[in-house]
Amino acid sequence: MSHDPLDGRSGEAGGPRGDRFPRGLVIRLFAYLVAGHVIAAFLYLLFLVGGSNQ
């Protein structure tokens, strides 16, 4: 049996989803990016409030 590249079934490792990142990795990366920006915004707020008191 020959392989049809236009066939929608992904039975092999090199299927249509073979070159994408795993879903858990994408969710974890997004969570780390959001958490990192929240921490950076909190630190910026601390420096902003601390600098206005001088």
C-alpha positions in Angstrom: 0.0 0.0 0.0 1.3 3.4 -0.9 1.3 6.5 1.3 -1.1 9.3 0.3 0.2 12.7 1.6 -3.2 14.2 1.2 -4.8 11.6 3.5 -6.0 13.2 6.7 -5.3 10.2 8.9 -2.2 10.5 11.1 -1.2 6.9 11.8 2.5 7.5 11.5 5.0 9.5 13.5 5.7 11.8 10.6 2.0 12.7 10.1 0.5 16.2 9.8 1.0 16.8 13.6 4.6 15.4 13.6 6.3 18.8 13.4 4.2 20.6 16.1 5.1 21.2 19.7 3.3 19.1 22.3 0.3 20.7 23.8 1.6 20.5 27.4 4.8 22.3 26.4 2.8 25.1 24.7 0.6 25.6 27.8 3.6 25.6 30.2 5.4 28.1 28.0 2.4 30.4 27.9 2.0 30.1 31.7 5.7 30.9 32.3 5.4 33.9 30.0 2.3 35.3 31.8 3.8 34.6 35.2 7.1 36.3 34.2 5.3 39.4 33.0 3.2 39.6 36.2 6.4 39.4 38.3 8.1 42.0 36.1 5.0 44.3 36.4 5.0 43.9 40.2 8.7 44.8 40.4 8.1 47.8 38.2 5.3 48.9 40.4 7.5 48.5 43.5 10.2 50.7 42.0 7.7 53.2 40.8 6.1 53.6 44.2 9.5 53.5 46.0 10.9 56.2 43.7 7.9 58.6 44.2 8.5 58.6 48.0 11.9 60.3 47.7 
